[in-house]
Amino acid sequence: MTSPRSIRARLITLYVVTLTLIFVCFGGYTYWGFKQYLIRSLQQTLTHRAHQIAVTILADMPQKGEGYVGSEIQARYAPELNERIIRITDISGRIIYASRNADVLSKPPSVPFNDGDTETVPVHREETVPSKENLQVVAIGYQLADSARYIVEVGTSENDIFNALDGLLRTLFLGFPVFIGLTSVGAYLLLGRALRPVDQIVRSAERITLQNLSQRLPVAETGDEVERLSLALNRMIQRLDEAFQLTSRFTADASHELRTPLTIMRGELEALLKEERLTDDQTHQVASVLEEAERLTQIVEGLLLMSRLETGESQMVKDPVDLASLTATTVEQMTPLAEDKSVSLLCETARSVTVEANEVRLKQVVVNLLDNAIKYTPEGGKITVQVTRETSWAVLEVRDNGIGISPEALPHVFERFYRSEQIQARKARGTGLGLSMVLTIVEAHSGKVEVESRENEGAVFRVRLPLLELQMAKGQNRTS
């Protein structure tokens, strides 16, 4: 379903609103133009009728009399039957002839007579009668051969015009929803086709991680903005890849170079501890330095491992591993460490939860999570370890009721060397790489890590790894 804030939804909305405005403007212009056309046509018809009356009937009045005019108009035009109004007056306003429905007309207008003109320019007017009906009236001046001047008025109702306009409005209103519906569907389909390369770019971008920065986004050879966007993003990913590779190589090289001098230092310190001539204070100082050297060695080993995992330089050998059995064995091995702190360590596992993983690295995940829980759970506390199945995932959950994690520290717990104020206040020892290493190893196995915690209420670390059965089924589907 399209989000109302997506580009597609906003473009469709803009497209439909624009076409709606165009449709409304076009409909209004059509209505106005059609009305003007009908009025002009009616005026031309009335003008033609007034001219005919003047030249064919009124012109014969001097010879045949005023009675001839009335009878001839009734015989030829029957104004009442044809819903026409006809009135002929002289220049002084005396009525020569008036149809029975002419009483609704106002007094005749003044028409300008020019010397030598037999017929004047038509004068158009619109009148509203007591029945609220609008009339169109045309008046022309006509001069007879004896120089007598008369005004011929012909009018009719505008009902036919408004009936036609009402029909046009009904057509527009009925067509408007159909037009908007077809416009919306067409816009959705066209934009969907136009934005399909963007969807492909998004899906490809979501699959790119630190482990596969060498991949690139698909480039739609359309010559438009989408192609330029794809090329620009690919160039950016390439620069990021180069920078990351450079940083990772530096970390790996530095870690590798530090291993030898650290090993020598540890050897020298261990040999020095065996010297009998050292005083107790000297022995304590050497032991403290040796402890720090061992901690530094652990940091270097951790950095080297994560660097290799992130860059993919060392491809881990993965085999089917029973996560439940591995976890139970590790918990049993870590139990003495928990008992030293008077912490209860319980393990609940399902039967045969198989994943494809490197057993050594996976054990390292369990060890780091348990060591972290034991370290920050006070005496008399409780740690529960569970391994379950959840849809397509194998789930390892380590729950404790220790000091918990503050809301400010929670987003940063997987960052390297991050130590919250809470941990610093307790002066807890550690490398600061345990949880970072857990995240790196789990992501290298296509898994994910979640954490839930409240300060002073304990924490829950949840590791999800794809079940082996699901991975095998996907592989078979791709093969078929």
MONOR-V547879 format. One record per residue. N is the residue number from 1. RES is the residue in three letters. SS is DSSP state (H for helix, E for strand, C for the rest). OMEGA is omega in whole degrees, 0 to 359 (NA if undefined). D_LAST is the distance of its C-alpha to the last C-alpha in Angstrom with 1 decimal. Layout:
n = (N/N)
res = (RES/RES)
ss = (SS/SS)
omega = (OMEGA/OMEGA)
d_last = (D_LAST/D_LAST)
This chain:
n = (1/2/3/4/5/6/7/8/9/10/11/12/13/14/15/16/17/18/19/20/21/22/23/24/25/26/27/28/29/30/31/32/33/34/35/36/37/38/39/40/41/42/43/44/45/46/47/48/49/50/51/52/53/54/55/56/57/58/59/60/61/62/63/64/65/66/67/68/69/70/71/72/73/74/75/76/77/78/79/80/81/82/83/84/85/86/87/88/89/90/91/92/93/94/95/96/97/98/99/100/101/102/103/104/105/106/107/108/109/110/111/112/113/114/115/116/117/118/119/120/121/122/123/124/125/126/127/128/129/130/131/132/133/134/135/136/137/138/139/140/141/142/143/144/145/146/147/148/149/150/151/152/153/154/155/156/157/158/159/160/161/162/163/164/165/166/167/168/169/170/171/172/173/174/175/176/177/178/179/180/181/182/183/184/185/186/187/188/189/190/191/192/193/194/195/196/197/198/199/200/201/202/203/204/205/206/207/208/209/210/211/212/213/214/215/216/217/218/219/220/221/222/223/224/225/226/227/228/229/230/231/232/233/234/235/236/237/238/239/240/241/242/243/244/245/246/247/248/249/250/251/252/253/254/255/256/257/258/259/260/261/262/263/264/265/266/267/268/269/270/271/272/273/274/275/276/277/278/279/280/281/282/283/284/285/286/287/288/289/290/291/292/293/294/295/296/297/298/299/300/301/302/303/304/305/306/307/308/309/310/311/312/313/314/315/316/317/318/319/320/321/322/323/324/325/326/327/328/329/330/331/332/333/334/335/336/337/338/339/340/341/342/343/344/345/346/347/348/349/350/351/352/353/354/355/356/357/358/359/360/361/362/363/364/365/366/367/368/369/370/371/372/373/374/375/376/377/378/379/380/381/382/383/384/385/386/387/388/389/390/391/392/393/394/395/396/397/398/399/400/401/402/403/404/405/406/407/408/409/410/411/412/413/414/415/416/417/418/419/420/421/422/423/424/425/426/427/428/429/430/431/432/433/434/435/436/437/438/439/440/441/442/443/444/445/446/447/448/449/450/451/452/453/454/455/456/457/458/459/460/461/462/463/464/465/466/467/468/469/470/471/472/473/474/475/476/477/478/479/480)
res = (MET/THR/SER/PRO/ARG/SER/ILE/ARG/ALA/ARG/LEU/ILE/THR/LEU/TYR/VAL/VAL/THR/LEU/THR/LEU/ILE/PHE/VAL/CYS/PHE/GLY/GLY/TYR/THR/TYR/TRP/GLY/PHE/LYS/GLN/TYR/LEU/ILE/ARG/SER/LEU/GLN/GLN/THR/LEU/THR/HIS/ARG/ALA/HIS/GLN/ILE/ALA/VAL/THR/ILE/LEU/ALA/ASP/MET/PRO/GLN/LYS/GLY/GLU/GLY/TYR/VAL/GLY/SER/GLU/ILE/GLN/ALA/ARG/TYR/ALA/PRO/GLU/LEU/ASN/GLU/ARG/ILE/ILE/ARG/ILE/THR/ASP/ILE/SER/GLY/ARG/ILE/ILE/TYR/ALA/SER/ARG/ASN/ALA/ASP/VAL/LEU/SER/LYS/PRO/PRO/SER/VAL/PRO/PHE/ASN/ASP/GLY/ASP/THR/GLU/THR/VAL/PRO/VAL/HIS/ARG/GLU/GLU/THR/VAL/PRO/SER/LYS/GLU/ASN/LEU/GLN/VAL/VAL/ALA/ILE/GLY/TYR/GLN/LEU/ALA/ASP/SER/ALA/ARG/TYR/ILE/VAL/GLU/VAL/GLY/THR/SER/GLU/ASN/ASP/ILE/PHE/ASN/ALA/LEU/ASP/GLY/LEU/LEU/ARG/THR/LEU/PHE/LEU/GLY/PHE/PRO/VAL/PHE/ILE/GLY/LEU/THR/SER/VAL/GLY/ALA/TYR/LEU/LEU/LEU/GLY/ARG/ALA/LEU/ARG/PRO/VAL/ASP/GLN/ILE/VAL/ARG/SER/ALA/GLU/ARG/ILE/THR/LEU/GLN/ASN/LEU/SER/GLN/ARG/LEU/PRO/VAL/ALA/GLU/THR/GLY/ASP/GLU/VAL/GLU/ARG/LEU/SER/LEU/ALA/LEU/ASN/ARG/MET/ILE/GLN/ARG/LEU/ASP/GLU/ALA/PHE/GLN/LEU/THR/SER/ARG/PHE/THR/ALA/ASP/ALA/SER/HIS/GLU/LEU/ARG/THR/PRO/LEU/THR/ILE/MET/ARG/GLY/GLU/LEU/GLU/ALA/LEU/LEU/LYS/GLU/GLU/ARG/LEU/THR/ASP/ASP/GLN/THR/HIS/GLN/VAL/ALA/SER/VAL/LEU/GLU/GLU/ALA/GLU/ARG/LEU/THR/GLN/ILE/VAL/GLU/GLY/LEU/LEU/LEU/MET/SER/ARG/LEU/GLU/THR/GLY/GLU/SER/GLN/MET/VAL/LYS/ASP/PRO/VAL/ASP/LEU/ALA/SER/LEU/THR/ALA/THR/THR/VAL/GLU/GLN/MET/THR/PRO/LEU/ALA/GLU/ASP/LYS/SER/VAL/SER/LEU/LEU/CYS/GLU/THR/ALA/ARG/SER/VAL/THR/VAL/GLU/ALA/ASN/GLU/VAL/ARG/LEU/LYS/GLN/VAL/VAL/VAL/ASN/LEU/LEU/ASP/ASN/ALA/ILE/LYS/TYR/THR/PRO/GLU/GLY/GLY/LYS/ILE/THR/VAL/GLN/VAL/THR/ARG/GLU/THR/SER/TRP/ALA/VAL/LEU/GLU/VAL/ARG/ASP/ASN/GLY/ILE/GLY/ILE/SER/PRO/GLU/ALA/LEU/PRO/HIS/VAL/PHE/GLU/ARG/PHE/TYR/ARG/SER/GLU/GLN/ILE/GLN/ALA/ARG/LYS/ALA/ARG/GLY/THR/GLY/LEU/GLY/LEU/SER/MET/VAL/LEU/THR/ILE/VAL/GLU/ALA/HIS/SER/GLY/LYS/VAL/GLU/VAL/GLU/SER/ARG/GLU/ASN/GLU/GLY/ALA/VAL/PHE/ARG/VAL/ARG/LEU/PRO/LEU/LEU/GLU/LEU/GLN/MET/ALA/LYS/GLY/GLN/ASN/ARG/THR/SER)
ss = (C/C/C/C/C/C/H/H/H/H/H/H/H/H/H/H/H/H/H/H/H/H/H/H/H/H/H/H/H/H/H/H/H/H/H/H/H/H/H/H/H/H/H/H/H/H/H/H/H/H/H/H/H/H/H/H/C/H/H/H/H/H/H/H/C/H/H/H/H/H/H/H/H/H/H/H/H/C/C/C/C/C/C/E/E/E/E/E/E/E/C/C/C/C/E/E/E/E/C/C/C/H/H/H/C/C/C/C/C/C/C/C/C/C/C/C/C/C/E/C/C/C/E/E/E/E/E/E/C/C/C/C/C/E/E/E/E/E/E/E/E/E/E/C/C/C/C/C/E/E/E/E/E/E/E/E/E/C/H/H/H/H/H/H/H/H/H/H/H/H/H/H/H/H/H/H/H/H/H/H/H/H/H/H/H/H/H/H/H/H/H/H/H/H/H/H/H/H/H/H/H/H/H/H/H/H/H/C/C/H/H/H/C/C/C/C/C/C/C/C/C/C/C/C/H/H/H/H/H/H/H/H/H/H/H/H/H/H/H/H/H/H/H/H/H/H/H/H/H/H/H/H/H/H/H/H/H/H/H/H/H/H/H/H/H/H/H/H/H/H/H/H/H/C/C/C/C/C/C/H/H/H/H/H/H/H/H/H/H/H/H/H/H/H/H/H/H/H/H/H/H/H/H/H/H/H/H/H/H/H/H/C/C/C/C/C/C/C/E/E/E/E/H/H/H/H/H/H/H/H/H/H/H/H/H/H/H/H/H/H/C/C/C/E/E/E/E/E/E/C/C/C/C/E/E/E/E/C/H/H/H/H/H/H/H/H/H/H/H/H/H/H/H/H/H/C/C/C/C/C/C/E/E/E/E/E/E/E/E/E/C/C/E/E/E/E/E/E/E/E/C/C/C/C/C/C/H/H/H/H/C/C/C/C/C/C/C/C/C/C/H/H/H/H/H/H/C/C/C/C/C/C/C/H/H/H/H/H/H/H/H/H/H/H/C/C/C/E/E/E/E/E/E/C/C/C/C/C/E/E/E/E/E/E/E/E/E/H/H/H/H/H/H/H/H/H/H/H/H/C)
omega = (184/178/180/180/182/179/181/181/181/178/178/180/179/181/182/180/180/180/177/178/178/180/180/179/179/178/178/179/178/179/181/181/180/178/179/179/181/180/179/179/179/179/178/179/180/178/179/180/179/178/179/180/183/188/183/183/184/181/180/185/180/181/189/174/183/179/178/183/182/182/182/178/180/182/185/191/180/189/182/180/182/178/175/176/181/177/178/178/173/188/179/179/178/184/175/177/175/176/186/181/184/182/180/182/174/182/183/178/174/180/184/176/174/180/178/181/175/184/181/175/181/175/182/175/177/181/175/183/181/179/180/180/179/178/169/183/177/179/175/175/181/181/181/182/179/178/175/184/183/177/179/180/176/181/176/181/177/183/181/179/182/175/178/179/176/177/177/179/179/178/180/182/177/181/183/179/179/180/181/179/179/178/181/180/179/179/180/181/182/180/176/178/181/183/179/176/178/177/178/178/180/181/179/180/180/180/182/178/178/183/182/178/178/178/180/179/176/181/177/184/182/180/182/183/180/178/179/177/180/180/180/179/178/177/178/179/178/178/177/180/180/180/180/179/180/180/181/179/178/180/181/181/180/180/181/181/181/184/184/179/178/178/178/180/180/179/180/180/178/178/180/180/182/179/183/184/178/175/180/179/179/179/179/180/179/179/179/178/179/178/178/177/178/177/178/177/178/178/181/179/179/178/180/179/182/178/180/180/183/182/181/181/178/179/181/174/183/179/173/181/176/183/180/181/180/181/181/179/180/178/179/180/182/183/179/179/177/181/178/179/182/177/179/181/183/181/177/184/171/181/171/173/191/175/175/187/170/189/182/181/180/177/179/177/181/181/182/179/179/179/178/181/180/184/186/174/183/179/182/180/184/176/179/179/180/172/183/172/178/183/183/185/164/188/173/183/177/185/177/177/183/187/180/182/181/179/180/183/188/181/188/189/182/178/181/175/179/178/183/177/179/181/179/179/179/181/179/181/178/181/184/182/186/182/175/179/178/181/181/181/182/179/176/177/179/179/179/182/177/178/175/182/170/184/180/178/178/182/176/174/185/180/178/178/179/176/181/181/180/179/179/179/177/179/179/178/179/180/181/NA)
d_last = (30.3/32.4/34.9/38.5/39.0/36.1/36.8/35.2/37.4/40.5/39.9/39.4/42.5/44.5/43.4/44.3/47.6/48.5/47.9/49.7/52.7/52.6/52.4/55.4/57.4/56.7/57.6/60.7/61.7/61.1/63.2/66.0/65.9/65.8/68.7/70.8/70.1/71.3/74.4/75.3/74.8/77.0/79.6/79.7/80.2/83.0/84.6/84.6/86.2/88.8/89.7/90.0/92.4/94.4/94.9/95.1/97.0/98.5/100.0/102.1/103.5/106.9/107.7/106.3/106.6/104.4/104.0/102.3/99.6/98.6/98.7/96.8/94.0/93.7/93.7/91.2/88.8/89.4/88.1/87.8/85.7/83.4/83.2/85.1/87.9/90.7/93.8/96.5/99.0/101.8/101.9/104.1/101.5/103.3/100.9/101.3/98.4/95.8/93.3/93.5/90.3/91.7/93.3/90.1/90.5/92.1/95.1/94.5/93.4/95.6/94.5/95.7/98.0/98.6/101.7/101.1/97.8/97.8/94.5/93.0/89.5/87.6/87.5/84.3/84.2/82.2/84.0/83.0/85.1/86.0/83.1/80.7/79.8/79.5/81.5/81.3/84.8/86.0/89.7/91.4/95.0/96.9/100.4/102.5/105.0/107.8/106.0/105.2/101.9/99.4/96.0/93.4/90.6/87.6/85.0/82.1/79.7/76.3/74.6/72.7/71.4/70.1/68.6/66.6/65.6/64.5/62.3/60.8/60.2/58.5/56.2/55.4/54.8/52.6/50.6/50.2/47.6/45.6/45.9/44.8/41.9/40.6/41.4/39.4/36.3/36.6/37.2/34.1/31.8/33.5/33.5/29.9/29.0/31.5/30.4/26.6/26.9/28.8/26.1/23.6/26.4/26.8/23.2/23.1/26.5/25.6/23.0/25.7/27.6/30.0/27.3/25.7/28.6/27.7/25.0/26.4/26.2/24.9/27.9/28.3/30.6/32.7/36.0/36.8/37.3/33.6/33.1/36.2/34.9/31.6/33.6/36.2/33.7/31.9/35.3/36.2/33.0/33.9/37.5/36.3/34.0/36.9/39.3/37.1/36.4/40.2/41.0/38.5/39.8/43.3/42.6/40.9/43.7/46.4/45.0/44.6/48.2/49.5/48.2/50.8/53.9/52.9/52.5/55.9/57.4/56.2/57.5/60.9/61.2/60.3/63.0/65.4/65.0/66.3/69.5/72.4/74.7/72.5/74.1/72.2/71.7/70.3/68.0/66.7/66.2/64.3/62.1/61.3/60.4/58.2/56.4/55.8/54.7/52.1/50.9/50.7/48.7/46.2/45.9/45.4/42.7/41.0/41.1/39.8/36.8/35.9/36.4/34.0/31.4/31.7/31.7/28.9/31.3/30.5/26.9/27.1/25.7/23.6/23.2/22.7/26.0/27.6/29.1/31.4/32.9/33.3/35.0/37.3/38.4/39.1/41.1/43.1/43.9/44.9/47.1/50.2/49.9/49.8/52.7/54.8/54.7/55.1/51.7/49.8/46.2/44.0/40.4/38.2/34.6/31.9/30.6/27.7/26.3/23.8/22.6/21.4/24.6/27.5/29.9/33.0/32.2/31.1/34.4/36.1/34.8/36.2/39.5/40.1/39.6/41.9/44.4/44.5/45.1/47.8/49.5/50.0/50.6/54.4/56.0/55.5/52.1/48.9/45.3/42.4/39.0/36.1/32.4/30.4/27.0/26.5/23.4/20.8/23.5/25.7/29.2/32.2/35.4/38.8/41.7/45.4/48.7/50.1/51.5/48.5/47.7/49.7/48.1/49.1/47.4/44.2/42.3/43.3/42.6/39.6/41.5/42.8/46.4/46.9/49.6/50.9/54.6/54.1/52.8/55.4/58.2/57.1/57.1/53.9/52.9/49.4/47.5/46.1/42.6/41.3/39.4/38.4/36.9/35.1/33.5/32.5/30.9/29.0/27.7/26.6/24.4/23.0/25.4/28.5/32.1/34.5/38.2/40.6/44.3/47.9/50.9/52.7/50.1/47.5/44.0/40.4/37.7/34.1/31.2/27.6/24.7/21.0/20.4/18.4/16.5/15.3/14.3/12.3/10.5/9.9/8.7/6.1/5.1/5.5/3.8/0.0)
